[in-house]
Amino acid sequence: QVQLVESGGGLVQAGGSLRLSCAASGRTLSGYKMAWFRQAPGKERQFVAGIVWSGDSTSYLNSVKGRFTISRDTAKNTVYLQMNSLKPEDTAVYYCAAALVGRQEYDAWGQGTQVTVSS
Protein backbone atom coordinates (compact mmCIF):
# COMPACT_ATOMS: atom_id res chain seq x y z
CA GLN A 1 0.00 0.00 0.00
CA VAL A 2 1.33 3.40 -0.98
CA GLN A 3 1.12 6.26 1.53
CA LEU A 4 1.17 9.82 0.20
CA VAL A 5 1.82 13.08 2.03
CA GLU A 6 1.41 16.44 0.28
CA SER A 7 3.02 19.73 1.24
CA GLY A 8 3.67 23.15 -0.24
CA GLY A 9 0.23 24.71 -0.42
CA GLY A 10 -0.49 28.24 0.71
CA LEU A 11 -1.77 31.69 -0.16
CA VAL A 12 -0.35 33.46 -3.20
CA GLN A 13 -1.32 36.44 -5.32
CA ALA A 14 -2.48 36.00 -8.88
CA GLY A 15 0.49 35.62 -11.18
CA GLY A 16 2.58 34.02 -8.46
CA SER A 17 4.03 30.52 -8.15
CA LEU A 18 3.89 27.58 -5.78
CA ARG A 19 5.48 24.15 -5.80
CA LEU A 20 3.58 21.23 -4.32
CA SER A 21 5.36 18.10 -3.16
CA CYS A 22 4.03 14.59 -2.65
CA ALA A 23 6.22 12.20 -0.70
CA ALA A 24 5.42 8.54 -1.26
CA SER A 25 6.25 5.63 1.04
CA GLY A 26 5.27 2.04 1.60
CA ARG A 27 6.49 0.48 -1.61
CA THR A 28 8.46 1.08 -4.76
CA LEU A 29 6.65 3.19 -7.34
CA SER A 30 7.92 1.26 -10.33
CA GLY A 31 4.83 0.32 -12.32
CA TYR A 32 2.76 3.17 -10.91
CA LYS A 33 1.33 6.35 -12.33
CA MET A 34 1.04 9.43 -10.15
CA ALA A 35 -1.31 12.37 -10.47
CA TRP A 36 -2.44 15.63 -8.97
CA PHE A 37 -6.15 16.32 -8.63
CA ARG A 38 -7.92 19.36 -7.24
CA GLN A 39 -11.30 20.12 -5.77
CA ALA A 40 -12.73 23.59 -5.36
CA PRO A 41 -15.68 24.31 -3.03
CA GLY A 42 -18.93 23.15 -4.58
CA LYS A 43 -17.19 21.55 -7.55
CA GLU A 44 -16.23 18.02 -8.50
CA ARG A 45 -12.69 16.79 -8.15
CA GLN A 46 -10.76 17.17 -11.39
CA PHE A 47 -7.56 15.72 -12.81
CA VAL A 48 -4.81 18.34 -13.08
CA ALA A 49 -1.66 16.51 -14.15
CA GLY A 50 -0.27 12.99 -14.30
CA ILE A 51 3.06 11.25 -14.75
CA VAL A 52 4.13 7.67 -15.29
CA TRP A 53 6.81 6.83 -12.73
CA SER A 54 8.86 4.74 -15.13
CA GLY A 55 9.25 6.59 -18.39
CA ASP A 56 8.29 10.13 -17.41
CA SER A 57 5.24 10.39 -19.71
CA THR A 58 3.04 13.33 -18.63
CA SER A 59 -0.48 14.65 -19.22
CA TYR A 60 -2.28 17.85 -18.20
CA LEU A 61 -5.66 19.47 -17.82
CA ASN A 62 -5.99 21.87 -20.76
CA SER A 63 -6.42 24.93 -18.57
CA VAL A 64 -3.07 24.39 -16.82
CA LYS A 65 -0.94 23.49 -19.85
CA GLY A 66 2.00 25.83 -20.14
CA ARG A 67 1.60 26.99 -16.52
CA PHE A 68 1.93 23.80 -14.46
CA THR A 69 4.65 21.17 -14.65
CA ILE A 70 4.56 17.73 -13.02
CA SER A 71 7.85 15.97 -12.32
CA ARG A 72 9.24 13.24 -10.11
CA ASP A 73 12.45 12.55 -8.23
CA THR A 74 12.96 8.80 -8.15
CA ALA A 75 15.71 9.02 -5.54
CA LYS A 76 13.39 10.88 -3.14
CA ASN A 77 10.22 8.98 -4.10
CA THR A 78 8.58 12.37 -4.51
CA VAL A 79 6.30 13.93 -7.11
CA TYR A 80 6.15 17.68 -7.63
CA LEU A 81 3.70 20.10 -9.18
CA GLN A 82 5.27 23.41 -10.14
CA MET A 83 2.50 25.96 -10.59
CA ASN A 84 3.31 29.26 -12.30
CA SER A 85 1.14 32.17 -13.41
CA LEU A 86 -1.47 31.17 -10.88
CA LYS A 87 -5.03 32.42 -11.30
CA PRO A 88 -7.85 32.77 -8.74
CA GLU A 89 -9.65 29.90 -10.49
CA ASP A 90 -6.76 27.62 -9.48
CA THR A 91 -7.89 27.94 -5.86
CA ALA A 92 -8.68 24.46 -4.54
CA VAL A 93 -7.52 21.63 -2.32
CA TYR A 94 -4.89 19.74 -4.26
CA TYR A 95 -4.53 15.99 -3.80
CA CYS A 96 -1.78 13.60 -4.81
CA ALA A 97 -2.85 10.15 -6.00
CA ALA A 98 -1.28 6.89 -7.15
CA ALA A 99 -2.43 3.92 -9.19
CA LEU A 100 -0.91 0.99 -10.96
CA VAL A 101 -0.37 1.69 -14.65
CA GLY A 102 -3.29 0.16 -16.53
CA ARG A 103 -5.83 0.80 -13.79
CA GLN A 104 -8.30 3.62 -14.34
CA GLU A 105 -9.08 4.32 -10.69
CA TYR A 106 -6.55 5.92 -8.37
CA ASP A 107 -6.61 4.01 -5.10
CA ALA A 108 -4.03 5.79 -2.95
CA TRP A 109 -4.62 9.40 -1.93
CA GLY A 110 -2.93 12.01 0.17
CA GLN A 111 -4.69 14.22 2.68
CA GLY A 112 -4.70 17.28 0.44
CA THR A 113 -3.11 20.71 0.61
CA GLN A 114 -4.92 24.02 0.24
CA VAL A 115 -3.92 26.41 -2.53
CA THR A 116 -5.51 29.86 -2.43
CA VAL A 117 -4.87 32.42 -5.16
CA SER A 118 -5.97 35.97 -4.41
CA SER A 119 -6.86 38.46 -7.12
C-alpha positions in Angstrom: 0.0 0.0 0.0 1.3 3.4 -1.0 1.1 6.3 1.5 1.2 9.8 0.2 1.8 13.1 2.0 1.4 16.4 0.3 3.0 19.7 1.2 3.7 23.2 -0.2 0.2 24.7 -0.4 -0.5 28.2 0.7 -1.8 31.7 -0.2 -0.3 33.5 -3.2 -1.3 36.4 -5.3 -2.5 36.0 -8.9 0.5 35.6 -11.2 2.6 34.0 -8.5 4.0 30.5 -8.2 3.9 27.6 -5.8 5.5 24.2 -5.8 3.6 21.2 -4.3 5.4 18.1 -3.2 4.0 14.6 -2.7 6.2 12.2 -0.7 5.4 8.5 -1.3 6.3 5.6 1.0 5.3 2.0 1.6 6.5 0.5 -1.6 8.5 1.1 -4.8 6.6 3.2 -7.3 7.9 1.3 -10.3 4.8 0.3 -12.3 2.8 3.2 -10.9 1.3 6.4 -12.3 1.0 9.4 -10.1 -1.3 12.4 -10.5 -2.4 15.6 -9.0 -6.2 16.3 -8.6 -7.9 19.4 -7.2 -11.3 20.1 -5.8 -12.7 23.6 -5.4 -15.7 24.3 -3.0 -18.9 23.1 -4.6 -17.2 21.5 -7.6 -16.2 18.0 -8.5 -12.7 16.8 -8.1 -10.8 17.2 -11.4 -7.6 15.7 -12.8 -4.8 18.3 -13.1 -1.7 16.5 -14.1 -0.3 13.0 -14.3 3.1 11.3 -14.8 4.1 7.7 -15.3 6.8 6.8 -12.7 8.9 4.7 -15.1 9.3 6.6 -18.4 8.3 10.1 -17.4 5.2 10.4 -19.7 3.0 13.3 -18.6 -0.5 14.6 -19.2 -2.3 17.8 -18.2 -5.7 19.5 -17.8 -6.0 21.9 -20.8 -6.4 24.9 -18.6 -3.1 24.4 -16.8 -0.9 23.5 -19.9 2.0 25.8 -20.1 1.6 27.0 -16.5 1.9 23.8 -14.5 4.7 21.2 -14.7 4.6 17.7 -13.0 7.8 16.0 -12.3 9.2 13.2 -10.1 12.4 12.5 -8.2 13.0 8.8 -8.2 15.7 9.0 -5.5 13.4 10.9 -3.1 10.2 9.0 -4.1 8.6 12.4 -4.5 6.3 13.9 -7.1 6.1 17.7 -7.6 3.7 20.1 -9.2 5.3 23.4 -10.1 2.5 26.0 -10.6 3.3 29.3 -12.3 1.1 32.2 -13.4 -1.5 31.2 -10.9 -5.0 32.4 -11.3 -7.9 32.8 -8.7 -9.6 29.9 -10.5 -6.8 27.6 -9.5 -7.9 27.9 -5.9 -8.7 24.5 -4.5 -7.5 21.6 -2.3 -4.9 19.7 -4.3 -4.5 16.0 -3.8 -1.8 13.6 -4.8 -2.9 10.2 -6.0 -1.3 6.9 -7.1 -2.4 3.9 -9.2 -0.9 1.0 -11.0 -0.4 1.7 -14.7 -3.3 0.2 -16.5 -5.8 0.8 -13.8 -8.3 3.6 -14.3 -9.1 4.3 -10.7 -6.6 5.9 -8.4 -6.6 4.0 -5.1 -4.0 5.8 -3.0 -4.6 9.4 -1.9 -2.9 12.0 0.2 -4.7 14.2 2.7 -4.7 17.3 0.4 -3.1 20.7 0.6 -4.9 24.0 0.2 -3.9 26.4 -2.5 -5.5 29.9 -2.4 -4.9 32.4 -5.2 -6.0 36.0 -4.4 -6.9 38.5 -7.1 
